[in-house]
Amino acid sequence: MDRDFIILKKSFLDWEWYDDDNMVRLYLHLLLSANYDDSQWRGRTIERGQLITGLRKLSSETGISVQSIRTCLGRLVKSGEITIQPTNKFTIITVCNYNECLTPSVDTD
């Protein structure tokens, strides 16, 4: 499968945060930025569905203020969309259910 795109399920329209522009923008950015395959980075394995980032980097990449990024990340953690592993130099964000978010359902009938 070509790795230059993601597939979103139509149920994304029913997501509880869909009416919040910053939440949608950030969540889509995380989906698009997450590793498609496991990789190595500075002696760590960064798994499929994870990314290395920071608040300022996310703000720069999305155009969302750092404070709004903090708020959105907190909401995404609370609603179970992501987990966050902070360090003193970077943050590892894991998109929960990454495979399910991106895999189309296939009817076998």
C-alpha positions in Angstrom: 0.0 0.0 0.0 1.2 3.5 -0.8 2.3 5.3 2.3 1.7 8.8 1.0 -1.9 9.1 2.3 -4.2 8.1 5.2 -7.7 6.9 5.0 -10.3 8.4 7.4 -13.5 6.7 8.3 -16.6 8.6 7.6 -17.5 8.2 11.3 -14.8 10.9 11.9 -17.7 13.4 11.3 -19.3 12.0 14.5 -16.2 12.5 16.6 -17.0 14.5 19.8 -14.4 17.2 18.9 -15.3 17.5 15.3 -16.8 21.0 15.7 -13.6 22.4 17.3 -11.3 23.6 14.6 -8.1 23.4 16.7 -8.9 19.9 17.8 -9.5 18.6 14.3 -6.5 20.4 12.9 -4.2 19.0 15.7 -5.5 15.5 15.6 -5.2 15.3 11.8 -1.7 16.7 12.1 -0.8 14.0 14.6 -2.3 11.3 12.3 -0.4 12.6 9.3 2.9 13.0 11.3 2.8 9.6 13.2 5.2 6.9 12.1 3.8 4.5 9.5 6.4 1.9 10.4 8.5 1.3 13.5 11.8 3.2 13.3 14.9 4.0 15.4 15.6 7.5 16.7 18.6 8.2 19.0 18.6 4.6 20.3 14.9 4.5 20.8 12.3 2.5 18.9 9.5 4.9 17.7 6.6 2.6 17.0 3.9 2.8 14.3 1.4 5.4 15.4 4.0 7.4 17.5 5.8 10.7 16.8 8.5 12.7 18.5 7.6 16.4 19.0 7.2 19.3 21.4 4.8 22.0 22.1 6.6 24.7 20.2 7.1 22.4 17.2 3.4 21.5 17.1 2.5 25.2 17.4 4.8 26.1 14.5 3.6 23.2 12.3 -0.1 23.8 12.9 -0.4 27.6 13.5 -2.1 26.9 16.8 -0.9 28.7 19.9 1.2 26.8 22.5 -1.5 27.3 25.1 -4.2 25.9 22.7 -1.9 23.0 21.8 -1.7 22.2 25.6 -5.5 22.4 25.9 -6.1 20.2 22.9 -3.5 17.6 23.9 -5.1 17.4 27.4 -8.5 16.8 25.8 -7.1 14.2 23.4 -5.5 12.4 26.4 -8.7 12.6 28.5 -10.8 11.3 25.6 -8.4 8.4 25.0 -7.3 9.5 21.5 -3.6 9.8 22.4 -1.1 9.1 25.2 1.9 11.3 26.0 5.3 10.4 27.3 7.2 13.6 28.1 11.0 13.8 28.6 13.1 16.8 29.4 14.0 17.2 25.7 11.0 16.0 23.7 7.6 14.3 23.9 6.5 11.0 22.4 2.9 11.1 21.4 1.1 7.8 20.6 -2.1 7.9 18.6 -4.2 5.2 20.3 -5.9 2.8 17.9 -3.8 4.2 15.0 -4.4 1.1 12.9 -8.2 1.3 13.4 -8.3 5.0 12.7 -6.7 4.5 9.3 -7.8 1.1 8.1 -10.9 1.1 5.9 -13.6 -1.4 6.8 -14.2 -3.9 4.0 -17.5 -5.5 3.3 -17.1 -9.2 2.5 -20.7 -9.6 1.3 
